[in-house]
Amino acid sequence: MDAAAQEMQVRRDRLRAWISAHYPNTRAFCLEHGLNESEISQLLRTKSFGSRRARNLEAQAGMPLRYLEGVQQTAEPSTAGPSATVKAPPQWPFRHSSYDDYLHLSPEKRAELDIRVSEFIAGAIQKKRTA
C-alpha cells in the first residue's frame, strides 16, 4: 500500500472511530450534521478521501482540526484548562474478537460487518421498544 492509500485508510479508520464513539450509527451522524449518508458510506469504503475533504468534514462535524489524520492536538500546560482534555476513545466492545482482527479485514468485509452489526442493533432496539 502506497503512502496516499495509507493516509486515506487512516482517515477512514479515524472517521469510523469518531462515528462509533459519538453516534449509534452512520445515519445518526449524517442526520445530525446534514451530511449525505451515501457519500459518507463511500468515504468509509472506497471513495477518494483527500486532506481537503477531511478538513471540510472535520469542520462540519465539529471534530478537532486534523483529527482524521491521526494528529493529536496537545495544549501547553500553561494555557490548558479543563476543556482542553481529549476524551479517550471507547474500548473495543467485543469479547470474542479483537480490534486487531478487525483491522486485518478487507474494506469490503469491514463494510459488510458494519452493516450487519448496525442491522442487529437496530433490530434489538426495535424488539426492546415493542416488548
The 8 nearest C-alpha neighbors of each residue, nearest first, counted from 0:
[[1, 4, 5, 2, 3, 8, 6, 7],
 [0, 2, 4, 3, 5, 6, 7, 8],
 [3, 1, 5, 4, 6, 0, 7, 8],
 [4, 2, 6, 5, 1, 7, 0, 49],
 [5, 3, 7, 1, 6, 2, 0, 8],
 [4, 6, 8, 2, 3, 7, 9, 1],
 [7, 5, 3, 9, 8, 4, 2, 10],
 [8, 6, 10, 4, 9, 5, 48, 11],
 [7, 9, 11, 5, 10, 6, 12, 4],
 [8, 10, 12, 6, 7, 11, 13, 5],
 [11, 9, 67, 7, 13, 8, 12, 68],
 [12, 10, 8, 14, 43, 9, 13, 15],
 [11, 13, 15, 9, 10, 14, 8, 16],
 [12, 14, 16, 10, 67, 15, 11, 9],
 [15, 13, 17, 11, 16, 12, 10, 18],
 [14, 16, 12, 18, 13, 17, 11, 19],
 [17, 15, 13, 19, 14, 18, 20, 12],
 [18, 16, 14, 20, 15, 19, 13, 21],
 [17, 19, 15, 21, 22, 20, 16, 14],
 [18, 20, 16, 17, 22, 21, 15, 23],
 [21, 19, 17, 18, 16, 22, 89, 88],
 [20, 22, 18, 19, 17, 23, 28, 16],
 [23, 21, 18, 24, 19, 28, 27, 20],
 [22, 24, 19, 27, 21, 25, 18, 28],
 [25, 23, 22, 26, 27, 28, 19, 117],
 [24, 26, 28, 27, 29, 18, 22, 23],
 [25, 27, 29, 28, 24, 30, 36, 23],
 [28, 26, 30, 29, 25, 24, 31, 22],
 [29, 27, 25, 31, 26, 30, 22, 32],
 [30, 28, 34, 26, 32, 27, 31, 36],
 [29, 31, 27, 33, 32, 28, 26, 34],
 [30, 32, 28, 29, 33, 27, 34, 60],
 [31, 33, 29, 34, 30, 60, 28, 59],
 [34, 32, 30, 29, 31, 35, 28, 59],
 [35, 33, 29, 32, 36, 30, 39, 31],
 [34, 36, 38, 37, 29, 39, 33, 30],
 [35, 37, 39, 38, 29, 34, 40, 26],
 [38, 36, 40, 35, 39, 41, 42, 34],
 [37, 39, 41, 40, 35, 36, 42, 34],
 [40, 38, 42, 36, 41, 37, 43, 35],
 [39, 41, 37, 43, 38, 42, 36, 44],
 [40, 42, 44, 38, 46, 43, 39, 45],
 [43, 41, 46, 39, 44, 40, 45, 48],
 [44, 42, 40, 11, 41, 39, 45, 15],
 [45, 43, 41, 42, 106, 46, 40, 110],
 [44, 46, 41, 42, 47, 43, 106, 48],
 [47, 45, 42, 41, 48, 44, 43, 38],
 [46, 48, 49, 45, 42, 7, 41, 4],
 [49, 47, 7, 42, 46, 52, 53, 50],
 [50, 48, 52, 51, 47, 53, 7, 6],
 [49, 51, 53, 52, 54, 48, 68, 7],
 [52, 50, 54, 53, 49, 55, 48, 56],
 [51, 53, 55, 50, 54, 49, 56, 48],
 [52, 54, 50, 56, 51, 55, 57, 49],
 [55, 53, 57, 51, 56, 52, 50, 58],
 [56, 54, 52, 58, 57, 53, 59, 51],
 [55, 57, 59, 53, 58, 54, 60, 52],
 [58, 56, 62, 54, 60, 55, 59, 61],
 [57, 59, 55, 61, 56, 60, 54, 62],
 [60, 58, 56, 57, 61, 55, 32, 62],
 [59, 61, 57, 58, 62, 32, 56, 28],
 [62, 60, 58, 59, 57, 63, 56, 64],
 [61, 63, 57, 60, 58, 64, 66, 59],
 [62, 64, 66, 65, 61, 57, 72, 58],
 [63, 65, 66, 62, 57, 54, 58, 72],
 [66, 64, 68, 67, 70, 63, 54, 69],
 [67, 65, 63, 69, 68, 64, 70, 62],
 [66, 68, 10, 13, 69, 65, 14, 53],
 [69, 67, 65, 66, 70, 10, 9, 6],
 [68, 70, 66, 67, 71, 13, 65, 9],
 [71, 69, 68, 66, 65, 72, 67, 64],
 [70, 72, 73, 69, 66, 65, 63, 85],
 [73, 71, 70, 74, 63, 64, 66, 65],
 [74, 72, 71, 75, 83, 85, 79, 84],
 [73, 75, 79, 76, 72, 78, 83, 77],
 [74, 76, 77, 78, 79, 73, 80, 83],
 [77, 75, 79, 78, 74, 80, 73, 83],
 [78, 76, 75, 79, 74, 80, 83, 81],
 [79, 77, 75, 76, 80, 74, 83, 81],
 [80, 78, 76, 74, 83, 77, 75, 81],
 [79, 81, 82, 83, 78, 84, 76, 77],
 [80, 82, 83, 84, 79, 85, 78, 76],
 [81, 83, 80, 84, 79, 85, 86, 74],
 [84, 82, 81, 80, 79, 85, 74, 73],
 [83, 85, 82, 81, 86, 80, 79, 74],
 [86, 84, 83, 87, 82, 72, 71, 73],
 [85, 87, 84, 88, 89, 83, 20, 82],
 [86, 88, 85, 89, 90, 84, 20, 17],
 [89, 87, 20, 86, 90, 16, 17, 91],
 [90, 88, 20, 87, 91, 92, 19, 16],
 [89, 91, 92, 88, 87, 93, 98, 20],
 [90, 92, 93, 98, 89, 97, 94, 96],
 [93, 91, 90, 94, 89, 97, 98, 96],
 [94, 92, 95, 91, 96, 97, 98, 90],
 [93, 95, 96, 92, 97, 91, 98, 90],
 [96, 94, 93, 97, 92, 100, 98, 91],
 [97, 95, 94, 93, 100, 98, 101, 99],
 [96, 98, 100, 99, 101, 95, 93, 91],
 [97, 99, 101, 100, 102, 91, 96, 93],
 [98, 100, 102, 97, 101, 103, 96, 104],
 [101, 99, 97, 103, 98, 102, 96, 104],
 [100, 102, 98, 99, 103, 104, 97, 109],
 [103, 101, 99, 100, 104, 98, 105, 109],
 [102, 104, 100, 101, 99, 105, 98, 106],
 [105, 103, 101, 102, 108, 109, 106, 100],
 [104, 106, 108, 107, 109, 103, 102, 110],
 [107, 105, 109, 108, 44, 110, 104, 45],
 [106, 108, 110, 105, 109, 111, 44, 104],
 [107, 109, 111, 105, 110, 106, 104, 112],
 [110, 108, 106, 112, 111, 107, 104, 113],
 [109, 111, 113, 107, 108, 112, 106, 114],
 [112, 110, 108, 114, 109, 113, 115, 107],
 [111, 113, 109, 115, 114, 110, 116, 108],
 [114, 112, 110, 116, 111, 115, 117, 109],
 [115, 113, 111, 117, 112, 116, 118, 110],
 [114, 116, 112, 118, 117, 113, 119, 111],
 [115, 117, 119, 113, 118, 114, 112, 120],
 [116, 118, 120, 114, 119, 115, 121, 113],
 [119, 117, 121, 115, 116, 120, 114, 122],
 [118, 120, 116, 122, 117, 121, 115, 123],
 [121, 119, 123, 117, 122, 118, 124, 116],
 [122, 120, 118, 124, 123, 119, 117, 125],
 [123, 121, 125, 119, 120, 124, 118, 126],
 [122, 124, 120, 126, 125, 121, 127, 119],
 [125, 123, 127, 121, 122, 126, 120, 128],
 [124, 126, 122, 128, 127, 123, 121, 129],
 [127, 125, 123, 129, 128, 124, 130, 122],
 [128, 126, 124, 130, 125, 129, 123, 122],
 [129, 127, 125, 126, 130, 124, 123, 122],
 [130, 128, 126, 127, 125, 124, 123, 122],
 [129, 127, 128, 126, 125, 124, 123, 122]]
